[in-house]
Amino acid sequence: MENENKKSKTDFGLRKFSPVDGHRQMERDSPRGKGFPGRHIECSAMSSRYL
């Protein structure tokens, strides 16, 4: 699915929203709704800690 608001095809989501009827392990509540971190945030956090 392509988002028309992207400025570039290389833009990526920092946070993804969970489906209303779904549940994910890393899901958290926020003022904008339930969601989870995108892959790039996870990689950044792990590399900052372990590399």
N, C-alpha and C positions, 0 to 999 in steps of 0.2 A: 504494500500500500504506500503510495507516495503522498507526502504532505505538501500541499501547494504553498504553505507559508515558509518553506525552506528557502534560504538564500543560495544554497549550494547543495549538490548531491552528497557532499562530504559532511554536511551537518548531521549530528547524531543526538539522540535524546539522552539527557543526563538522568532523567527520571521517567519511568514508564508507569502508566496507570493500570491498576488491576481491574479485571472485569467485575461487575457487581456480584455475580454469582460464583466467582472463583476465589481461590486462596493460594498464596505463594509463601514459601518459607521466609523470605526476607521482606515481606510486605509490612509497611508501616502506615499509620494514619498521618495525615498532614492537613493543613487548612484547605488544600485543593482536592482532597480525597485520598483514598488508599492507593498506594503505589509502591514501587520498588526501584532500587538504583539500576541504571543502565550498565551494560558491561564495561564501558570505558571508565566509569567511576570506580567499579570494583577493582579493575586492573590498577588504576592509579593508587588506590588505597593500599592494595597488597604490595605494590612495588615500593611505595614510600616506607612501608613497615619492614619488608624483608630484603630489599636489595640495597 
